[in-house]
Amino acid sequence: MSFDVVVIGGGLAGLSAANRAAELGLSAVVLEQGDAVDYPCNSRFAGGIVHVAQKDMRGEPAEIQAAIDALTGEASGTADKDATDLSPIMSEEADRALTWMRDQGAKFIKGGVLEFMRWVLAPPRPRRPGLEWKGRGPDVFLRKMTANLESRGGKLERGVRARSLIVEDGLVCGVVVERNGAEERIEGRAVVIADGGFQANPELVRQHISPKPDGLFTRGAGNGCGDGLRMAVDAGANVVGMNRFYGHLLGREVFNNEMLWPYPTVDAIATVSVVVDEAGQRLFDEGQGGVYMANNVAALDNPLSTAVVFDDKVWTGLAADNRYPPCMNPAFVNEGGTVYAADSLGELAGMIGVDAAGLAKTVADYNAAVESKSMDKLDPPRATDKFRPRAILAAPYHAIQLCAGMTYTMGGVAIDRDSRVLRDGGAAIEGLYAAGSSTGGIEGGPHAAYIGGLSKAVVTGMRAAEHIAKS
């Protein structure tokens, strides 16, 4: 078989690349390892919120870019250029990407009062704990995109796993795949790698993200094995930003309770409180946000050694804020999550296996810094520009034992603005493209900047197809 474009991966990035290619008159095939009609993938399991850097997709590009720069550290001079130097394509393309999605048949609702919830794929997922994706916005849109592709003469081949790239005289011109236990060749003028990140590959996770991959919870479809990444590297590709992922802090009991993921997350509580280790000491800047904290928890020698400590005002106030449900109070407890409570910090420390003296000192130092507005003097310092720290004063005191939930890896194959895969040194590998979570260079960096998975999939997929059509 031969096509103009061979796409590896049937998530939103892959279907965006294939549909845009078909719109431009190219023959396209998508190779998907899942064999069910509703094969699992992170795009299908997503919450369906389409945003860029928490901003409205219809916002002014300059405002969106300012939000991106604040997240990546570009505004403060602390960004990792390799990890996020392509992020401006997201502000440039936000409006066009949304328009294109709507042209493909995507239906949206306004999901809430927060700006980033302006565009939520419909019908929305129920605002309650647990994973409910069938018939919800992302699932409906992927089915629509599949139908669109077929109506344009393209194909989605299920139960087909890409194994290696076909490279002739330096040109990528197809893929060797496994189907029903047998190998076959599928040739193409260009190949787009769009099979997601490497979050389901323990060896790569251990190498780049966490010394104990089994201490991280898979907060997604769990089928991003890094096949495309491996094939690209074998063809000479460079990789960037491999040490970061998109994810959230979850209650540790999630390993035995499927109702505690993907929501509610513990992020909102942790961003205004203290996260401590078994010695009762803070480890990182909670003010950087939940994604940043999840990355730092994952990187610990023991990723299952932290807890968030907070007071009753936080539990009955912020934790019960229903603007972005399901909120922790009461959803987490109702579904079997444990929130420890005690009238003294010493008693609480005993409940969660934390050194009592260490916790007492940490909380005292933290409270003093809150009172004197000197959070920058703490060790480690704590930012206050995004989240206002709350003193831990009102008994009963509370704690939740934590784990890091990993959804997708942010780093991956190095690409240029047209989604062409790059070698070390910046030269493009002719005929090879990448899109979505297979790529690096847009999200991550020292602040674990999360820009937006669904929007990134569409933007990079569209750009790959458009460059192929011009070539």
Secondary structure, DSSP 8 states (H G I E B T S, - for coil): -EEEEEEE--SHHHHHHHHHHHHTT--EEEEES--STT---HHHHS--B--BTTB-TTS-HHHHHHHHHHHHTTTTT---HHHHTTTHHHHHHHHHHHHHHHHTT--EE---SSGGGS-EESS---SSSS---TTSHHHHHHHHHHHHHHHTT-EEEESEEEEEEEEETTEEEEEEEEETTEEEEEEEEEEEE-S--STT-HHHHHHHT-S-GGGSEE-S-S----HHHHHHHHTTB-EE-TT-EEEEEEEGGGGG-GGGSSS--SHHHHTTSEEE-TTS-B-S-GGG-HHHHHHHHHTSSSTT--EEEE-HHHHHTGGG-TTSSS-HHHHHHHTT---EEESSHHHHHHHHT--HHHHHHHHHHHHHHHHHT-GGGSSS----SSS------SSSEEEEEEEEEEEEES-EEEB-TT-EEEBTTS-EEEEEEE-GGGEESSSBTTTTB---HHHHHHHHHHHHHHHHHH-
